[in-house]
C-alpha cells in the first residue's frame, strides 16, 4: 500500500513539475504543499496541485516486493474453559491473545483484527462443521441453523495485547491471530479433563466419548 | 416460494371454512416463524395461506377451578412473561423464555410452536423425499442422525421440535381443536403421535381443516417444578435434550412425579419408569441419578446419537434436583 501511495505522489509530481518549471525529482511533499526541496516557497498547495490532475484521475498500483510479506509473525494465546462433564458442553470463558504486530499502523484496526481472528478460530474449534450425508455426499447443514457459528452469548471475554515493534516494519495480522485459539482451547480442555480431544469441532458427543474412553 | 392466495378471516369459523380437508393445500399462518421458512425451502407449497392472528384468541383466561386457558395466538414472549403463567406453571414459562431468540419469541405463537414441523435436515431438504413427504424411506438411520431420536423404532426418527409441548404434557394440558364439525378436546399426551406408516406425514392428530385454538391447563395443585434444557450454543440453538419434572411432595418424600423429556423422541416422552423410581424417595443426587437412569433405560440409539442418552440423563437429573430445591447440580472439574 505504501508503494502504491508513493507511486501516486510521483505521478502527481510529474503533473505539476512543468507548471513550476522544475524537474519532478526535485519536489517533496510536506506541510500540505508540494515544493522544491529546501525551498518551501517554490511550490503550490496540495489542493492546487490536485487541480492539475485533469480529467483522467491518477490511478497507480503498488506491486509486491521481496521483504514485504509477513514472515516470522508470532503470537501466543491462552484460553480458559469450563467443561460440563455430565453433558460434554464446553464453555469458553476467556481468551487472552498476545500478538506480535511489527509496525502498528492503526491500533484500533489491529486490535479488531485480533478479536475477529480469535472469534473465527473459536468457531473453527467449537462450532463449524460441514456435515455431508454419507450416502449421497449432500451437505445436510447448508444453512445458519445447523452450520453453527458463535452467537453473542457464545463469544467469551477476549483480551488483546499487541506488541508494537516499528523497527520490523509492517507484518501480517489478518490470519495469524486465527492460528492459536483452537489449539489453546483444546489444551485448556485437556487441562480440565485430562485427555486431548483430537477432532474439531469440540462437540458434546466427542467430549463425552473421550471421557468415556478415559474411564474405560 | 410458490405464489399463493391470502385470506384474513375474522373468527375461527371463517378461518376453518378457508382451510381444506386435503393435506398441504392450505396452511394457517400466525407468526410464520416456521411456515415461511418451509415455504421458502419449497417443503410447504400451499395454494392458500390463512392468517389466523386475528381469528384466534391470544389471551390468558382464568378457568373456574383454578386453571388457565391460553389462546393459541398468544406470542411465546408474552407467555413467558405472563404473571399467572409464571406463578402457576413455571416450567412452561421457563420453556417459553428459552425458545429461539427474542425476535422469534415476539413473532411466534403458542399454537405455532406446538404445531411446528420437525427440524430434521432430510425433511427440510427439498432433494430428500422421505416418509414425511410421501416417500418410502427415512434417511436418518443410515445417514447423519446425531440429532435424531433415541426412543421409538421408526418409520420416522425425528425428535419433536416444540419446547412448549413437553411442559404442556407434564402439566396435563388439554388442547381445544376446532374444525368443520365443531370443537373437540384432546389431551396433550394424546395430541402428539408416534409415527406409523399410516400417520407419518403428520406429527399430531390435528386434521388439515382443523385449528388448535386453546391450550387449557388444569389447576396445578401444589407441585414443585423443574425444567432443564441442554443446548450446545447459548445463542439460538435447538436443545440436545431437555426435561420437565413436576413433583407432589409429602414432606420430604416424593408422593407423585411427572417426568417428561424433550428432543429425544417424535413426541414429548413421558417416563413412567423414572417416575416410579422417585415415588417414596427423598430428592438428592443419588435418587435423582437413579431416576434419570431409569428414564433412559429403554433408549435405543441410532449410529451417532448415543451421546444423547448421557445428555438426556443429565437433563432429567438436574430437572429433578431443581424441582426438589437441591442446588449445586452442575458438576464441572
Interface residues (C-beta under 8 A of the other chain):
Chain A: X82 X83 X84 X85 X86 X87 X88 X89 X91 X127 X131 X132 X133 X134 X135 X138 X140 X141 X145 X146 X148 X150 X151 X152 X153 X154 X192 X193 X203 X204 X205 X208 X209
Chain B: X119 X121 X122 X125 X127 X128 X139 X142 X143 X144 X146 X230 X232 X233 X234 X235 X236 X237 X240 X304 X307 X310 X311 X314 X317 X330 X331 X332 X333
